[in-house]
Amino acid sequence: FCLCGGKKQVDFDLHNHLLNPKRYNPAIIPTCGKDDNVTVKIGVALRDIVEVVEKQQIIRVKVWVRLRWKDCMLQWDPLLFQNKTELVVPYSEIWIPDITLYEGISDEENMPGMRDYRASISSTGNVMYNFPTILTITCRITVTYFPFDHQVCKLKLGSWIYSGKYIDLENLWEKVDVSNFLTHNEWDVVDTLAKKNNIFYICCPDPYPDITFHIHLKRKPIFYTITIIFPGFLINILTFMGFVLPPFSEEKITLHITVLLSTTVFLLLVQDKLPSSSEGFPFLAAYFAVSMGLVCISCVFSAIVMYLYYRIPEEHHIPWLVRYIFLDKLREILCVKGEKALNDESVVQITDIRSVKTGESLSQTKCVEIHSGSEYRIEPGHSLSMEGEIPEYAEDSNHRHQSCGNERHITNEWKLFSNVLDRFFMSVYLCLTIANNVVFFSIINNYDGKDIPLQ
């Protein structure tokens, strides 16, 4: 009991000796010589990344600020106080440098909680003041490579009122202490740096030193890859499936329009996440914008194919150059199967059709075409003559035969032309989509953030 009471008395006597109002004023900077200034060492330990608001370009971090300086007015001889070498006092009872966060934008305090803790004083006059705080600062967000982006945020600490004539700043360590950093679900700390600067401002003749802490952050892209990039890639595949539908299907354009609306939704999601910046456009937004353009082109392609498929053969004829390029050459390259084009020599007009049972002549209802090298095609209920031969047709039916055969020839050509063109458009869209994906993923995957200087 007596020992405890003795320690309390020593602390009380030491406190009264050091902080006697007649010899110590906490409002006055402790300089003991004419040209002496106070050297303040600043260190920061990063504890956690509370929030990164890309839209407003704001970051909130929880840090432990560590201040060290020497107060010549707070020295004592330990032998006079039972070898007491350390004393803990409240913030308000000693002089503490007005260290300020230059980029702080907090509505409450610049460095919340700075005045709520106690300082430790050694017998040599060295003062150690540590306190935790949550800092809200502006951080320029570069969105070009989102969500594979790297960001460098700066914590600039310095005295607001004392110039370099009165206070000199030094960094405790060359880097930010991240030994106690809590693993974040979205950001990794790649590297840090602490650097001293002496800056002259227009207002004052003396330089103002500061310690700037640079924190290099890297985003973890897995969440955005699963929720944005991968679904967008699948939507592009759905656009490709629209070309698989036959030309006469009315769902071709409907599918393309649905995919277009879905791509627009994903583009709006990216736009809502990122800040509006005219300096750098996100590659992800460009990827979706190009995808939207390709989907619009696919809609135009499908409209052209459907228009040609329902072309009226009696009114329109395929030019010989188009027929040569698409039906003769390109059709073979794209492996499009189609009926062989009919001509006058491969058509036979049957003028006399008789019943097998009765032998009576039946009325001719339509042209029956016989393809060279193929089986006969006969309408249900009709048959060849009793002799099993095809009767010769009269010369006066020659005109009707040519009209029927040419009409069928034109009809097949337009449908075949639309199929070839649809396959050609599908190949063009496939090449453009592959190029879009290859360029996007090659740029994103090869980005390592080295273009962003840490200083």
Salt bridges, closest charged atoms under 4 A:
ASP11 OD1 - LYS84 NZ 3.10
GLU51 OE1 - ARG60 NH1 3.97
GLU54 OE2 - ARG219 NH1 2.71
GLU54 OE1 - LYS273 NZ 3.59
GLU93 OE1 - HIS15 NE2 2.61
GLU109 OE1 - ARG115 NH1 3.49
ASP149 OD1 - ARG219 NE 2.63
ASP168 OD1 - LYS196 NZ 2.70
ASP177 OD2 - ARG66 NH1 3.13
GLU186 OE2 - ARG219 NH1 2.65
ASP188 OD1 - LYS220 NZ 3.50
ASP191 OD1 - LYS175 NZ 3.02
ASP210 OD2 - LYS156 NZ 3.96
GLU279 OE1 - ARG140 NH2 2.24
GLU315 OE1 - HIS316 NE2 3.92
GLU339 OE1 - ARG408 NH2 3.51
ASP352 OD2 - ARG354 NE 3.25
GLU413 OE2 - ARG323 NE 2.69
GLU413 OE2 - HIS409 NE2 3.28
ASP422 OD2 - LYS252 NZ 3.50
ASP448 OD2 - LYS450 NZ 3.72
